[in-house]
Amino acid sequence: MGLFALVLLWCVSDTLAASKEVEAWRAMQVRRPTPNELRATGRIFGGMETNIKDAPHQLSLRRFDTHICGASVVDASLAITAAHCLTPKPSPEFITLMGGSTNRTDYDVGVIFYAIELIIHPGYNSNTFHNDVALVRIEGTFGGYENVAPIPLRTRTIFTSSSNPVYCTVSGWGLTNMNGDGLPEMLRIVRIPLVPHTECRRKWNPFPITTSMICAGELRKDACNGDSGGPLVCNGQLYGVVSWGSNQCGSSYPGIYTSIPAVLSFLSEYMSPMQFDAA
């Protein structure tokens, strides 16, 4: 086989592999159709690159070694993510988590953890995304690795209003440009305000905003495709898990997150009490 043919074969194989990777993470995202408005140009949009040292809980959830969602370390051997990221439920052997690296493709720095059990909330509704949360139990523990550490869970609801906004952060490797197919390699973070439940329900009607959901975001600042399952952090505590949002990331429609305080009874069945922080 000539050199040209070898190069062509390599290019075609590389393109097919990239295409399958795009299909993999896109298949795990939940985006609702919303009216055309000012279209934002990206997601984690309006944010910036951050260092894993500042977010050691952040994980890349992988299926067949392809990034599909975000996740967070919450206990010695447990990570939390969105239930829809593990639906339909795969065999644990196909799921891995990568931590300890700002660059999700840097295998020299990052650590790969192997799943041995996938625990989806028994009340998860794949139609409404009520209770959209799941736990991943790994082989061994997350302990002893640089830039890999659990984050405490928020146990009380945070009250916010338009006159007294509360800002939190969401991070991940999701799209930064709605016109692009590829996810960024470097971890990104954006600071966003929580949105009052009544305002969020009014905006998203007729889509239901259930009791397991909280809302956050503002124009040009949002989570997007590739960020599902990732952490919404308020005052150093995990307050939400990226669930779903507008098909136009960064629109005026708030992003929807699974509320940690709303799913505590499920989480407490599997987690150490020391990881719950009501402060």
Secondary structure, DSSP 8 states (H G I E B T S, - for coil): --HHHHHHHHHHHHHHHHHHHHHHHHTT--EE-----S----SSBT-EE--GGG-TTEEEEEETTEEEEEEEE-SSSEEEE-GGGG-S---GGGEEEEES-SBTT-TTT-EEEEEEEEEE-TT--TTT-TT--EEEEESS-STTSTT-----EE-S----BTTB--EEEEEES--S-TT--S--SB-EEEEEEEE-HHHHHHHHTTS---TTEEEE-BTTBB--TT-TT-EEEETTEEEEEEEEEESSTTSSS-EEEEETGGGHHHHHTTS-GGGEE--
